[in-house]
Amino acid sequence: MRVEELNTYEVLEHRRIEDLNSDSYIVRHKKTGARVALLANDDNNKVFYIGFRTPPKDSTGVAHIIEHTVLCGSREFPIKDPFVELVKGSLNTFINAMTYPDKTVYPVASCNDADFQNLMHVYLDAVFYPNIYNTDKIFKQEGWHYEMDSADDELKINGVVYNEMKGAFSSADEVVARQIRKSLFPDTTYGKESGGDPDEIYNLTYDEYLDFHRKYYHPSNSYIYLYGDMDMAEKLKYIDEKYLSHFDSIHVNSEIGLQTPFEKQKTVCCKYPIMNEESEKDNTYLTLNYSVGSSLDAKFYIAFDILDYALCSAPGAPIKKALIDKGIGSEVFSDYDNGIIQPVFSIVAKNANPEQKDEFLKTIEDVLKNQVKNGIDKKALLAGINADEFKYREADFGRFPKGLLYGLQVMDSWLYDDTKPWINIEANATFAELKKEVDTGYFERLIEKYLLNNTHSTVLIMEPEKGLTEKKDEELCRKLQKYKEALSDEEISAIVRETAELKEYQEEPDNPEDLAKIPLLTRDDIKKEAEKFINEERYAGKQKILFHNIFTNEIGYINFVFDMKNVPDRLLPYTPLLKLLLGLMDTENYSYTDLYNEINLQTGGINASISTYTDSGDVKKFTTTFEVAAKALYLQLDKAFDLVTEILLKTRFEDEKRLLEILDETCSRLRSELAGAGHHSAALRALSYVSEAAKISDMVSGIGGYRMLEEVREKLADNKATAHEIAGNMKELCEIIFRPENLLVDYTASEKEYDGFEEKVISFANKLHTEEINTTGFKVECNKENEGFQTAGQVQYVCRAGNYASKGLKYDGALRVLKVMLGYDYLWKNIRVLGGAYGCMSGFSKNGDSYFVTYRDPHLSRSIDVFKEASEYIKNFDADERTINQFVIGAISDLDTPKTPSTKGAYGLTAYLCKANMKDIQKDRDSLLATDLEKIRSLSAYVDAFMEDECLCVVGDGNKIVQSKDLFGKVEQLIYAGKSE
């Protein structure tokens, strides 16, 4: 049956979209008016979502809490957490749910037909028939609840979303972004916090929450998207018969109102918390913000992104350069948000001062007027267009299905116009048109209309305030204490009773009959063979090439892999600085601005990284590499080689002004990233106490690397003459690393794109350093510190780590099953469900490095206690075959995530450098697939082994860490405070 033959749907449009190699349909469900968009093609990574327009009227986070709670049981799947059951036992390639400022979306993806149908079924049942009406305990667990274990206890607030948003509001960067939208749209839904403001979440009542679901979660307010290789008519028939046909059409008033433009620019001031030891000087955010255009204008949708690149985003772009040159902020960036009906463009100077506001505004105005008068750099515009077009054509989103990213982008227009789901993803013609506009003054006119002459604008100043976190905590404590004092004994007893009842509900196992209702694949549905890597050793003269013969649609993925074995101890800490500077400094033939534009004009990007690869035959050995990855269309490979040569061999490191700019900007960005991704920071740091490979990773991308960059930055700021020393170290590192004997060229492309490649490699290798060097290489030493890193945040990231291989244990493929079991059983139940943390993770690497870590966690010592009991839980673990099958399938799902051409190449390179063979890889898969109850229990030995190292690292609330200071060997600020005022 064809889609057009379905009598329950009306096909509004059916046409071919060549840009996406898809047949597209815009469809309306006749009875309810449900909107449907279909992209039929040969992609076996199928995607489904159902979304709803959900504009909040306040900042209690009701839309976000609904998103969490509808996945906590439904009519056909009445268990407490179908979402977790699905994740444990599905071959999904994506499963999640997302709350946006004006919509909520529930997407799933899978390459397995039966699995895809199961996921779609569970999600549709969840949104239309959730259990939230049967018990308020779901709302209390995921949203918020008062908590007291006894009448004498302090009254507290807990809840998963509550703690998630406390974590989100602990990031100054996230807060300023939220405040910008609030300042521009005070009268519409965009002025509210759809995720929930922690200061307002606890004002949401259970009845208000239910009313929100009743109003918006109806087919008449729904958006259904299907993508990939499937029988679209069959899916639509199922959705109608099982769900849509059971509803009548209603009018849902969910339209997104437009903010009336301001008559004049507004100024808004707000505060954010910093530690008492941090300086308030040079710590203010100055922002200039505009409401610009409409996301329903397909040309504008992309054009302003190009303008953003040319004006401010690219290194050396005129606004960024002008502000940095005047010392207005150490990190200057812009942001263009086109995911809402009224897009927002912001320019942000971070680490500035309030008194610089007028100069900040004047500088931007002067630059904009100059760009209009003298014209925008055409090369910058073309570079921006090419960069966006390359990403669009490549459609490589790593582990995320491209159909999912298309589907989410579809909502940028479809949500506001039922007839326009495709306008922002059908972009080839738009790119061609924009290239022609470079010479017409079109982009200059955009500046005049939307920036220079636009009064719908705000100046937002966000200043730091010492002790603000403590002040807010104390204010909440007083408020809760006052509330408790006003309660009667009966009301206090009710809270104690409800706290106990909630915990009892959370700990009560699901009915086995209800669990069995969750559709589940079997081990027979899983392919037995491990994915083969595609590796072929070839030579260009004496130079080794690792070739991956994979279809890449005429794109060549090159990775220049240099062994770092000869880097001496004294220079090893400087390698992350070298990685940072390459491509951002002047070279012999380019200014850094021209270099960046040239890279984006001629290639799909050039990026440096440092990696470690463990020897699969001897996990005590590892290789550390400095890698420079480039991707380009085959016809542009010569240019890619030329640019990499220019960057590696002709960079000028002596410019102290530019060095300091890069260090200032990078350190500012890392301060936010390390605190926001505290789970990653803590895990890497804790592992660095016992693992040499982890110590290098921490030095490159963790707290250790950040600290080193801060030290260099302060040294340079105090004495510009040290630039000569830094430049000397960089040049010496280049001479030691970028040598032909250290080089392996990794290349992913099809055979026809290999033609002429060897000549390019020989030419490149002949230009590398050959001068004599005298070095014995480096040796890494690990020391257990057990550190507590204090932040101004309101949550913790708690990690216990260690290494099982040092106790004589060898990696077992079943450890992947243990990871799923812990992540969605023991840790999930105790850390998230009972503890209220947003997340919890574990990891077991082949070299023995292992960890438990929490994410946005209200607790500290309690979570450590949970970790300590994990081994005992595993030793006594009991489950039926169905449950163990779930964990096995969940582990395979993670292992078998579909790979893009570039990730297939990376998979082969990793196997090659780890000296892995298919026999060992297959052995690990066989062990995973054979996992049974006895095997799971035996894995407690691995937890015992790594926990024996007692490595602890916590990133989070400074007060909580001080309260638990006896747990740590060292307590200090995460953010480098620098010199006090």
KAVEN-V655779 format. One line per field, one symbol per residue. phi: phi as a letter, one per 20 degrees, with the letter a starting at -180 (. if undefined). burial: b if it has 16 or more other ideal C-beta (glycine too) atoms within 10 Angstrom, else e. A space follows every 10 residues. Layout:
BEGIN
phi = ???
burial = ???
END
This chain:
BEGIN
phi = .egfefeecd eebbbedfgd lcedcdccff fdngecccce befeefccbc ccfcffebdf mgfffggfef edobgeceff bggfffffcc egdababcdd gcbcccdcba eegfffffff fffffffecf ffeebeffff feebbfcbeb fefffcdbqf fgfgfffffe efffffffff fffecfdcgf eddffoegfc gfefefffff fffgfeecgf ddcdccboeb efffffffff fecgfedefc edecgefeff gffbfddccb cbecffefef flcdedcccc eclbfedfff gegffffggf ebffgmggfg fffffemene cdbcbcddec fdgcdcdcde mdcgfegffg ffffffffff fffdnfgfff ffffffffff fffflddmee gffffgfffg ffcffdbgec fefedddgff fffffffged ngfffffffe dfddeebcdd dddfcfmfff ffffffffff fffffeefgf ffffffffff ffffffefff fgffgffffc fdfffefeef feedcbfccd meeecdddfc fclmddddce ddfegeffgf dgfeffffgf ffnddfcfdb ffffffffgf fdcepccdbc ccceffebff ebddcdccdc cafgfdfgff ffffggffdc feeeffffgf gffgffffff gfffffdfff fffffffffc cffffffffe ccffffffff ffffffffbf ffgfffgfff ffffffeecf feecedcdae gfeegnffff ffffffeffc ffccbdndce ddcfdledde cefdcccdcd brceffdned gcgfffffff fffccffgfe eefeenffbb cbbcefeofb bdbdcldfdc ffffffgfef ffffgdfcae ffffggffff ffgffdggdf gfffffffff fffelecfff fffffffffe gcgffgfffg fffgfffffl ecbcdrggff fffdfffdeb cbffeffmff f
burial = eebeebeebe beeeeeeebb ebebbbbebb bbbbbbbbbb bebebbbbbb bbbbbbeebb bbbbbbbbbb bbbbebbbbb bbbbbbbbbb bbbbbbbebb bbbbbbbbbb bbeebbbbbb bbbbbbbbbb bbeeebbbbb bbbbbbbbee eeeebbbbbb bbbbbbbbbb bbbbbbbbbb bbbbbeebbb bbbbbbbbee bbebeeeebb ebbeebbbbb bbbbbbbbeb ebbebbbbbb eebbeebeee ebebebeebe eeeeebebeb ebbbbeebee ebbbbbbbbb bbbbbbbbbb bbbbbbbbbb bbbbbbbbbb bbbbeeebbb bbbbbbbbbb bbbbbbbbbb bbbeebbebb bebbeebbee bbeeebbebb bbbbbbbbbb eebbebeeeb bbbbebbbbb bbbbbbeeeb bbbbbbbeeb beebeebbee ebbbebbeeb beebebbbbb bbbbbbeebb eeeeebeeeb eeebeeeeee ebeebbebbe ebbeebeeeb eeeebebbbb beeeebeeeb eebebeeeeb eebbbbbbbb ebeebbbbbb bbbbebbbee bbbbbbbbbb bbbbbbbeeb ebbbbbbbbb bbbbbbebeb bbbbbbeebe ebbbbbbbbb bbbbebbebb bbbbbbbbbe bebbebebbb bbbbbbbbeb bbbbbbbbbb bbbbbbbbbb bbbbbbbbbb bbbbbbbbbb ebbeebbeee eebeebbebb bbbbbbbbbb ebbbbbbbbb eebbeebbeb beebbeebbe eeeeeeebeb eeeebbbbbb bbbbbbbbbb bbbbbbeebe bbbbbbbbbb bbbbbbbbbb bbbbbbbbbb bbbbbbbbbb bbbbbbbbbb ebbbebbeeb bebbeebeee eebbbbbbbb bbbbebbbeb bbbbbbbbbe bbbbebeeeb beebbebbbe beeebbeebb ebbbbbbebe bbbbbbbbeb beebeebbee bebbbbebee e
END
